Amino acid sequence: MQSIEIFDDIIDKPLQEKIKSTLFINTFPWYFISDVTTSSAENKEKHRPGFLHLFYDNFKKNSDYFSMVQPIIDHTASKLKLKLPQIIKSRAFLQLPLSLKDYTVDNAHIDNKRPHIVFLYYVTDSDGDTIIYDKKWEKGKQSMNREETSKLLIKKRVTPKQGRVVVFDGKYWHTAEQPKHNNRCVINNNITNESV
C-alpha cells in the first residue's frame, strides 16, 4: 500500500456515539501506560502518559468490547476491497492534555515489525494531529528519539475528527502531536492480509 486514505464517517453516527459514550463512561477499563508511543525501555526522554485498552492482541480477541470495534475494521476493509483481513492488534488510546513547555510531537514509531496496514479511527474531534512521515522503517528499533524524529519530512498530517479513519502502510514512521486542549482518543487497528 503506497497511498494514505482518509474516510470520514466510516461507521454511522449512532455507532460513533455508542463507541464514544462507552469509552468515556467511568466504568470502562482503561489501563495507565507511562508512554503512549513507546515502551519505557525504548524511551529515555520525557514520557507522554496516557491510557490503553487492548481489544485484540497477537491475532486473538482480548476484550469483550471488541464487537463494537469490528464494524470499523469491516467497513474500512470493504472500502479498500481487502479480503479476509487478519487483525494483529487493536487498541484504544486516551491522551489527556499535558502542560508541556517544549516539543509537542511524540517520537516517530511503527506499531509492529510485521508487515501491516494501520486503520486509525478517531473517537472524538480533538487537537493532536496524526503525522505520517515520508520514510519507511526497514529494520532495527521501532521508535526514534526526538532528534531523529525532527529530521523526518512530513508526508501527511491528519486532524482527529469523530468517525474519521486514516489508513496507511504500517511501515511508515508516524506519530501524534500531544493534545493541548482536548482529550485525544483513537482506536488503532493493525491489519494484515498475510496468512497467520
Phi and psi in degrees as a GROMACS rama.xvg file:
@    title "Ramachandran Plot"
@    xaxis  label "Phi"
@    yaxis  label "Psi"
@TYPE xy
-102.346  -33.8303  GLN-2
-90.6382  167.123  SER-3
-109.985  125.71  ILE-4
-110.207  142.345  GLU-5
-127.037  127.184  ILE-6
-123.509  121.129  PHE-7
-88.3523  148.692  ASP-8
51.3558  51.3856  ASP-9
-63.5497  -26.3725  ILE-10
-125.405  161.004  ILE-11
-70.6091  160.737  ASP-12
-57.2429  -43.4061  LYS-13
-58.3421  -39.4422  PRO-14
-71.6003  -37.497  LEU-15
-55.8871  -46.4042  GLN-16
-67.5273  -36.8138  GLU-17
-64.2741  -44.5318  LYS-18
-62.2539  -46.9707  ILE-19
-60.7119  -47.8931  LYS-20
-67.3927  -34.6731  SER-21
-66.1041  -44.991  THR-22
-71.4213  -19.0612  LEU-23
-108.852  11.6851  PHE-24
-81.6592  154.632  ILE-25
-74.8297  -4.16365  ASN-26
-102.123  -0.101531  THR-27
-67.8587  134.372  PHE-28
-80.0474  82.8779  PRO-29
-86.4371  147.624  TRP-30
-123.957  128.943  TYR-31
-65.821  136.916  PHE-32
-129.007  142.847  ILE-33
-75.1445  -19.9145  SER-34
-151.504  128.27  ASP-35
-78.4555  -14.3456  VAL-36
-99.6143  -44.8219  THR-37
-136.607  167.66  THR-38
-74.1852  157.196  SER-39
-59.5969  -33.0682  SER-40
-65.9139  -35.9023  ALA-41
-82.4835  -31.2553  GLU-42
-102.695  107.386  ASN-43
-95.0821  -3.62917  LYS-44
-91.1306  -169.894  GLU-45
-58.0574  133.145  LYS-46
-85.7904  149.567  HIS-47
-113.8  85.4196  ARG-48
-67.0118  157.509  PRO-49
-170.034  -160.485  GLY-50
-131.941  149.188  PHE-51
-131.66  143.813  LEU-52
-133.165  125.118  HIS-53
-97.9433  109.67  LEU-54
-82.5287  -38.1174  PHE-55
-146.512  136.368  TYR-56
-145.161  131.357  ASP-57
52.3279  47.0304  ASN-58
70.7914  14.6273  PHE-59
-129.794  141.587  LYS-60
-63.9196  136.491  LYS-61
-123.65  -5.7192  ASN-62
-146.81  141.044  SER-63
-68.7589  -14.0325  ASP-64
-83.7303  -2.93069  TYR-65
-60.4543  -30.6354  PHE-66
-57.5856  -29.4382  SER-67
-79.1672  -17.7474  MET-68
-87.1049  -29.5041  VAL-69
-50.9567  -43.0252  GLN-70
-61.9429  -30.2662  PRO-71
-60.8477  -47.5795  ILE-72
-65.7435  -45.8693  ILE-73
-61.7372  -47.391  ASP-74
-68.0624  -36.726  HIS-75
-68.2701  -44.9046  THR-76
-60.9677  -38.6328  ALA-77
-63.7146  -44.1399  SER-78
-59.4955  -36.4374  LYS-79
-87.8073  -4.20289  LEU-80
59.0127  38.6678  LYS-81
-86.7309  131.655  LEU-82
-101.534  134.561  LYS-83
49.7078  55.6523  LEU-84
-67.5705  140.564  PRO-85
-101.396  136.297  GLN-86
-93.8535  115.518  ILE-87
-78.0009  -51.7869  ILE-88
-152.163  144.359  LYS-89
-140.444  126.272  SER-90
-151.923  151.366  ARG-91
-103.621  142.448  ALA-92
-122.366  138.951  PHE-93
-124.64  119.272  LEU-94
-113.903  136.516  GLN-95
-103.106  151.369  LEU-96
-58.4229  136.302  PRO-97
-116.828  151.879  LEU-98
-91.9029  73.45  SER-99
-89.7368  135.237  LEU-100
-88.4106  -20.6375  LYS-101
-129.047  -172.223  ASP-102
-5.24476  127.274  TYR-103
-107.543  -1.9824  THR-104
-95.5619  130.334  VAL-105
-69.9191  166.341  ASP-106
-67.4839  142.238  ASN-107
-64.1293  144.868  ALA-108
-156.084  169.882  HIS-109
-120.398  155.162  ILE-110
-82.2079  -30.8591  ASP-111
-156.901  141.038  ASN-112
-75.0581  -22.9139  LYS-113
-69.7536  142.221  ARG-114
-56.4394  130.779  PRO-115
-158.502  166.162  HIS-116
-114.361  139.302  ILE-117
-96.6868  126.996  VAL-118
-109.309  99.2328  PHE-119
-102.067  113.91  LEU-120
-104.147  135.962  TYR-121
-98.3412  120.003  TYR-122
-76.0296  -33.8764  VAL-123
-139.338  163.104  THR-124
-69.6805  138.349  ASP-125
-166.208  174.276  SER-126
-88.5864  -179.919  ASP-127
94.3979  64.3942  GLY-128
-59.8067  150.222  ASP-129
-84.8137  134.753  THR-130
-119.178  124.499  ILE-131
-111.516  125.948  ILE-132
-92.6549  167.384  TYR-133
-84.6075  -5.87355  ASP-134
-102.578  148.266  LYS-135
-107.933  147.75  LYS-136
-66.383  141.344  TRP-137
-117.036  -46.8747  GLU-138
-167.664  168.745  LYS-139
96.2458  -150.927  GLY-140
-66.4453  158.164  LYS-141
-94.3727  -0.784918  GLN-142
-141.823  154.296  SER-143
-106.066  161.909  MET-144
-87.6567  179.028  ASN-145
-61.067  -41.9522  ARG-146
-65.051  -45.3216  GLU-147
-62.0733  -42.2856  GLU-148
-61.2457  -40.126  THR-149
-65.0777  -17.3004  SER-150
-88.9599  -8.47182  LYS-151
-80.3738  150.238  LEU-152
-97.3825  139.146  LEU-153
-77.855  127.541  ILE-154
-90.4223  -41.4757  LYS-155
-154.636  143.038  LYS-156
-121.351  130.631  ARG-157
-126.602  125.851  VAL-158
-87.1914  132.647  THR-159
-61.7138  127.293  PRO-160
-140.108  128.832  LYS-161
-52.2217  130.113  GLN-162
88.7919  -7.21584  GLY-163
-84.3201  143.451  ARG-164
-128.55  135.413  VAL-165
-110.738  136.624  VAL-166
-121.532  130.097  VAL-167
-155.683  160.73  PHE-168
-62.5259  124.976  ASP-169
-66.2526  -7.98115  GLY-170
-80.7354  -13.9217  LYS-171
-69.5545  131.801  TYR-172
-62.0148  137.808  TRP-173
-150.689  167.789  HIS-174
-163.605  -173.143  THR-175
-138.82  151.312  ALA-176
-77.7756  143.606  GLU-177
-69.8772  128.984  GLN-178
-66.072  142.557  PRO-179
-107.373  -24.9602  LYS-180
-121.626  -27.5654  HIS-181
-129.422  160.025  ASN-182
-69.7612  133.883  ASN-183
-107.689  118.918  ARG-184
-128.138  125.272  CYS-185
-132.462  157.303  VAL-186
-117.56  115.508  ILE-187
-102.707  117.447  ASN-188
-114.014  126.049  ASN-189
-105.093  119.164  ASN-190
-120.531  146.472  ILE-191
-137.736  155.205  THR-192
-106.042  2.44304  ASN-193
-70.0553  151.127  GLU-194
-71.9673  143.914  SER-195
